[in-house]
Amino acid sequence: MEETRAVDSIKVKWGLVIHGGVGVLPRDQLTPELEEAYRAALTESLSAGFEAMSGVGSAIDGVVEAVKVMEDSPLFNAGRGSNFTADGVVSMDASIMEGGTVSAGAVAGVRDVRHPIRLARHVMEDCPHVLLAGEGAEAFAREMGMPSQGSDFFFTQRRWDDLQAAKEREAKGEATPNTVDVGAAEVAVGADELKDRAGTVGSVALDREGRLVAGTSTGGSANKKWGRIGDSPVVAAGTYAGSHCGVSCTGWGEYFIRHAVAHDIQARMAYLGVSLREATDQVVHGTLEDHRAGLGGVVAMDRDGYVEMCFNTRGMYRGWVDETGRVRVAIF
């Protein structure tokens, strides 16, 4: 397990890349024990994805298995570690997309599904629709043989404390500013405000057959109201896979929706002829930063196996594995 460097040019014959969200704690607050826990979880996710793709496994298998590991970890804002809504319940979203066929499946606002990414796959493969929400999505999960999980399964003290802190800030009128200085966006918004929206997980995989698949899963923002849905289940915003690349996003979802971030990266490659690195840089450090509080990042892979992990915050939990099974993870 090695630390990646942003300047590296990463290329694989086949493999996958993952993220566990932005909103990384400052170095002086990330204890050695917590850092090791994150690195171990990222490594487990990559290993599960690689194992699923070995032999006859596909990119779809790799993405689903990698994301499932993070959905089961209380460290990430997805599945079992999801944020709580203002009503004190979890409301989870996920999506998956295959680039060759542009088939996609997504679910939003599900409350009792252990692995939303698996349900999104069922929508893609076993349903005539693309996006299912709420009780309907949960009913479809039962038809697909996915058992219901009780609310106790999704309770973590960390996320409950985050909800109480978010409610306290709201009561004090400490709303996020509408405009911030681009260069100091993360500082101006505040670590707590970013954390409330952070921790989304995702993966992009390229298999031996050249298939590109992207998937994303999230518990959404803490203290969210009115059935708020972010970018993660929105095809083209939080997830996209096409003929040129696959992209999974994490960060402040409203900005990713407004700018169709995942698809914009694919479109820049297709229409402008730029590289994956140029496209991700233009969107993450251009479009999002130009709109001030558009904090976040992406992981992406193109059809030639080039990998990018681009973010405009202090860090992003991330990693990748190549065709040899060699794993690399990074945080800052």
C-alpha positions as CSV (number, residue, x, y, z in Angstrom):
1,M,0.0,0.0,0.0
2,E,1.6,3.3,-1.1
3,E,0.7,6.9,-1.1
4,T,-0.2,8.3,-4.6
5,R,1.0,11.7,-5.8
6,A,-1.2,14.1,-7.7
7,V,1.6,14.6,-10.3
8,D,1.8,10.9,-11.2
9,S,0.5,9.8,-14.6
10,I,-1.4,6.6,-13.8
11,K,-2.3,4.1,-16.5
12,V,-3.6,0.6,-16.1
13,K,-4.5,-2.2,-18.5
14,W,-7.6,-2.9,-16.4
15,G,-8.5,-2.0,-12.8
16,L,-10.4,0.5,-10.8
17,V,-10.2,3.7,-8.9
18,I,-12.3,4.7,-5.8
19,H,-13.1,7.7,-3.6
20,G,-14.4,7.8,-0.1
21,G,-15.4,11.5,-0.3
22,V,-13.9,14.9,0.3
23,G,-14.1,16.8,3.7
24,V,-10.9,15.3,4.9
25,L,-9.9,16.2,8.5
26,P,-6.9,18.5,8.8
27,R,-3.6,16.6,9.3
28,D,-3.4,17.7,13.0
29,Q,-6.9,16.3,13.7
30,L,-6.5,13.0,11.8
31,T,-5.1,10.7,14.5
32,P,-2.7,7.9,13.4
33,E,-5.4,5.3,14.4
34,L,-8.1,7.0,12.3
35,E,-5.8,7.5,9.4
36,E,-4.9,3.8,9.4
37,A,-8.6,2.9,9.6
38,Y,-9.3,4.9,6.5
39,R,-6.4,3.4,4.6
40,A,-7.4,-0.1,5.6
41,A,-11.0,0.5,4.5
42,L,-9.9,1.9,1.1
43,T,-7.5,-1.0,0.6
44,E,-10.3,-3.5,1.5
45,S,-12.5,-1.8,-1.1
46,L,-9.9,-1.9,-3.8
47,S,-9.1,-5.5,-3.1
48,A,-12.8,-6.5,-3.2
49,G,-13.2,-4.7,-6.5
50,F,-10.1,-6.3,-8.0
51,E,-11.1,-9.8,-6.8
52,A,-14.5,-9.3,-8.4
53,M,-12.9,-8.4,-11.7
54,S,-10.4,-11.2,-11.7
55,G,-11.2,-14.2,-13.8
56,V,-14.5,-13.7,-15.6
57,G,-15.6,-10.7,-13.6
58,S,-16.7,-7.5,-15.2
59,A,-16.3,-3.8,-14.5
60,I,-19.8,-3.7,-13.2
61,D,-18.9,-6.4,-10.6
62,G,-15.8,-4.5,-9.6
63,V,-17.6,-1.2,-9.0
64,V,-20.4,-2.8,-7.1
65,E,-18.1,-4.9,-4.8
66,A,-15.8,-2.0,-4.2
67,V,-18.6,0.4,-3.3
68,K,-20.3,-2.3,-1.1
69,V,-17.3,-2.4,1.2
70,M,-17.5,1.3,1.8
71,E,-21.3,1.2,2.2
72,D,-20.6,-1.3,5.1
73,S,-18.0,0.9,6.8
74,P,-19.1,3.5,9.3
75,L,-16.2,5.7,8.2
76,F,-18.0,6.8,5.0
77,N,-21.2,8.7,4.3
78,A,-22.9,5.8,2.5
79,G,-24.9,2.7,3.5
80,R,-24.3,2.0,7.2
81,G,-22.4,5.2,7.8
82,S,-25.0,7.5,6.2
83,N,-25.8,10.9,7.5
84,F,-29.2,11.5,9.2
85,T,-31.9,13.8,7.8
86,A,-33.5,16.5,9.9
87,D,-36.0,13.9,11.0
88,G,-33.3,11.6,12.3
89,V,-33.5,8.9,9.7
90,V,-31.1,7.9,6.9
91,S,-32.0,8.6,3.2
92,M,-29.6,7.0,0.8
93,D,-28.9,7.5,-2.9
94,A,-26.9,5.6,-5.5
95,S,-26.4,5.2,-9.2
96,I,-24.4,3.1,-11.7
97,M,-23.7,3.4,-15.4
98,E,-22.1,1.3,-18.1
99,G,-20.3,3.3,-20.8
100,G,-20.6,1.0,-23.8
101,T,-24.4,0.8,-23.7
102,V,-25.0,3.9,-21.7
103,S,-27.3,1.8,-19.5
104,A,-27.9,3.2,-16.1
105,G,-29.7,2.6,-12.9
106,A,-30.3,4.8,-9.8
107,V,-32.2,4.9,-6.6
108,A,-32.9,7.9,-4.3
109,G,-34.3,8.4,-0.8
110,V,-34.1,4.7,0.3
111,R,-34.1,4.1,4.0
112,D,-33.8,0.3,4.6
113,V,-31.4,-1.0,1.9
114,R,-28.0,-2.1,3.1
115,H,-26.3,-1.7,-0.3
116,P,-28.0,1.0,-2.4
117,I,-25.3,0.4,-5.1
118,R,-26.5,-3.1,-5.5
119,L,-30.1,-1.9,-5.8
120,A,-29.0,0.6,-8.5
121,R,-27.5,-2.3,-10.4
122,H,-30.8,-4.1,-10.3
123,V,-32.6,-1.0,-11.6
124,M,-30.1,-0.9,-14.5
125,E,-30.3,-4.6,-15.3
126,D,-33.8,-5.7,-14.2
127,C,-36.0,-2.7,-14.6
128,P,-37.3,-0.6,-17.6
129,H,-36.7,2.6,-15.7
130,V,-33.5,4.5,-14.8
131,L,-34.3,6.1,-11.5
132,L,-36.5,4.8,-8.6
133,A,-37.2,6.7,-5.4
134,G,-38.5,6.2,-1.9
135,E,-41.0,3.5,-1.1
136,G,-41.2,2.4,-4.7
137,A,-37.4,1.7,-4.8
138,E,-37.7,-0.2,-1.6
139,A,-40.6,-2.3,-2.9
140,F,-38.5,-3.1,-6.0
141,A,-35.6,-4.1,-3.7
142,R,-37.9,-6.7,-2.0
143,E,-38.9,-8.0,-5.5
144,M,-35.2,-8.4,-6.2
145,G,-34.7,-10.4,-3.0
146,M,-32.9,-7.7,-1.0
147,P,-34.0,-7.9,2.6
148,S,-35.0,-4.8,4.6
149,Q,-32.7,-3.5,7.3
150,G,-33.9,-2.0,10.5
151,S,-33.1,1.6,11.5
152,D,-30.7,0.3,14.2
153,F,-28.4,-1.1,11.5
154,F,-27.8,2.4,10.2
155,F,-27.2,4.1,13.5
156,T,-23.7,5.4,14.2
157,Q,-22.9,7.8,17.1
158,R,-20.6,9.8,14.9
159,R,-23.3,10.7,12.4
160,W,-25.9,11.3,15.1
161,D,-23.5,13.8,16.7
162,D,-23.0,15.4,13.3
163,L,-26.7,15.9,13.0
164,Q,-27.0,17.5,16.4
165,A,-24.1,19.8,15.6
166,A,-25.7,20.8,12.3
167,K,-29.0,21.5,14.1
168,E,-27.2,23.7,16.6
169,R,-25.5,25.7,13.8
170,E,-28.8,26.1,12.1
171,A,-30.5,27.3,15.3
172,K,-27.7,29.9,15.8
173,G,-28.3,31.1,12.2
174,E,-24.8,30.0,11.1
175,A,-25.9,29.4,7.5
176,T,-23.3,28.8,4.8
177,P,-22.5,32.1,3.0
178,N,-23.7,32.4,-0.5
179,T,-20.4,33.7,-1.8
180,V,-16.9,33.0,-0.7
181,D,-13.4,33.8,-2.0
182,V,-12.4,31.2,-4.5
183,G,-8.9,30.7,-3.1
184,A,-10.2,30.3,0.4
185,A,-13.4,28.5,-0.3
186,E,-12.9,25.6,2.1
187,V,-11.9,28.0,4.9
188,A,-14.8,30.4,4.3
189,V,-17.4,27.6,4.1
190,G,-16.1,26.0,7.2
191,A,-14.9,22.4,7.9
192,D,-18.2,21.5,9.6
193,E,-20.3,22.8,6.7
194,L,-18.3,20.8,4.2
195,K,-18.3,17.8,6.4
196,D,-22.1,17.8,6.5
197,R,-22.0,17.2,2.7
198,A,-19.0,15.0,2.5
199,G,-18.1,11.3,2.6
200,T,-19.9,10.1,-0.6
201,V,-18.2,7.0,-2.1
202,G,-17.7,5.9,-5.6
203,S,-15.7,3.9,-8.1
204,V,-14.8,3.7,-11.8
205,A,-13.6,0.5,-13.4
206,L,-12.2,-0.6,-16.8
207,D,-12.2,-4.3,-17.4
208,R,-10.4,-6.6,-19.9
209,E,-13.1,-6.2,-22.4
210,G,-12.7,-2.4,-22.4
211,R,-16.0,-1.8,-20.6
212,L,-16.1,1.4,-18.5
213,V,-18.4,1.5,-15.5
214,A,-19.0,4.3,-12.9
215,G,-20.9,4.1,-9.6
216,T,-21.6,6.4,-6.7
217,S,-23.4,6.0,-3.3
218,T,-24.2,8.4,-0.6
219,G,-26.1,9.2,2.6
220,G,-26.5,12.8,1.5
221,S,-26.0,15.9,3.6
222,A,-26.6,16.0,7.4
223,N,-29.8,17.6,8.5
224,K,-31.2,17.6,5.0
225,K,-34.9,18.5,4.7
226,W,-37.9,18.2,2.3
227,G,-36.7,15.0,0.6
228,R,-33.5,16.7,-0.6
229,I,-31.6,14.6,-3.3
230,G,-28.0,15.4,-4.2
231,D,-26.0,14.6,-7.3
232,S,-25.1,11.0,-6.6
233,P,-28.2,9.4,-8.1
234,V,-28.4,11.9,-10.9
235,V,-26.9,10.5,-14.1
236,A,-24.6,13.1,-15.7
237,A,-24.2,15.1,-12.5
238,G,-22.7,12.7,-9.9
239,T,-22.1,9.6,-12.1
240,Y,-21.5,9.1,-15.8
241,A,-19.9,6.6,-18.1
242,G,-19.7,7.0,-21.8
243,S,-17.5,6.2,-24.8
244,H,-14.6,8.2,-23.6
245,C,-14.5,7.9,-19.8
246,G,-16.2,7.1,-16.5
247,V,-16.6,9.6,-13.7
248,S,-17.8,9.4,-10.0
249,C,-18.2,12.6,-8.1
250,T,-18.1,13.7,-4.4
251,G,-18.7,17.1,-2.8
252,W,-21.3,19.8,-2.7
253,G,-24.1,18.1,-4.7
254,E,-26.1,21.1,-5.7
255,Y,-23.1,22.5,-7.7
256,F,-22.5,19.2,-9.4
257,I,-26.1,19.0,-10.5
258,R,-26.1,22.6,-11.8
259,H,-23.1,22.0,-13.9
260,A,-23.7,18.4,-14.9
261,V,-20.1,17.7,-13.7
262,A,-19.7,14.0,-14.5
263,H,-21.0,14.4,-18.1
264,D,-19.1,17.6,-18.7
265,I,-15.9,15.8,-18.3
266,Q,-16.9,13.2,-20.8
267,A,-18.2,15.9,-23.2
268,R,-15.0,17.9,-23.0
269,M,-13.0,14.8,-24.1
270,A,-15.5,14.0,-26.9
271,Y,-16.1,17.5,-28.3
272,L,-12.8,19.3,-27.5
273,G,-10.5,16.4,-27.9
274,V,-8.7,17.1,-24.5
275,S,-7.2,14.4,-22.3
276,L,-8.9,13.0,-19.2
277,R,-6.4,15.0,-17.0
278,E,-7.2,18.3,-18.9
279,A,-11.0,17.6,-18.7
280,T,-11.0,16.9,-15.0
281,D,-8.8,19.9,-14.2
282,Q,-10.9,22.2,-16.3
283,V,-14.1,21.2,-14.5
284,V,-12.9,20.8,-10.9
285,H,-10.4,23.7,-10.8
286,G,-12.2,25.8,-13.4
287,T,-16.0,25.4,-13.5
288,L,-16.5,24.5,-9.8
289,E,-14.0,27.0,-8.4
290,D,-15.3,29.7,-10.6
291,H,-18.6,29.2,-8.9
292,R,-17.1,29.7,-5.5
293,A,-18.5,27.1,-3.1
294,G,-18.4,24.3,-5.6
295,L,-16.2,22.2,-3.4
296,G,-15.5,18.6,-4.2
297,G,-13.7,16.2,-6.4
298,V,-13.9,13.3,-8.9
299,V,-12.3,10.0,-9.7
300,A,-12.2,9.1,-13.4
301,M,-10.8,6.6,-15.9
302,D,-10.7,6.7,-19.6
303,R,-11.0,4.0,-22.3
304,D,-7.1,3.8,-22.5
305,G,-6.8,3.1,-18.8
306,Y,-5.6,6.5,-17.6
307,V,-6.7,7.3,-14.1
308,E,-7.4,10.8,-12.6
309,M,-8.2,11.7,-9.0
310,C,-8.9,15.5,-9.0
311,F,-10.2,17.6,-6.1
312,N,-10.2,21.2,-4.9
313,T,-10.3,20.6,-1.1
314,R,-7.6,19.8,1.3
315,G,-7.9,16.1,0.5
316,M,-10.0,13.2,-0.8
317,Y,-10.0,9.6,0.4
318,R,-9.0,7.8,-2.7
319,G,-7.1,4.9,-4.2
320,W,-6.6,2.7,-7.3
321,V,-5.6,-0.8,-8.2
322,D,-4.1,-2.1,-11.5
323,E,-4.2,-5.4,-13.3
324,T,-1.5,-6.9,-11.1
325,G,-3.5,-6.3,-8.0
326,R,-1.1,-3.5,-6.8
327,V,-3.0,-1.2,-4.5
328,R,-2.3,2.5,-3.8
329,V,-4.3,4.8,-1.5
330,A,-4.1,8.4,-0.5
331,I,-5.8,11.0,1.7
332,F,-4.2,14.4,1.3
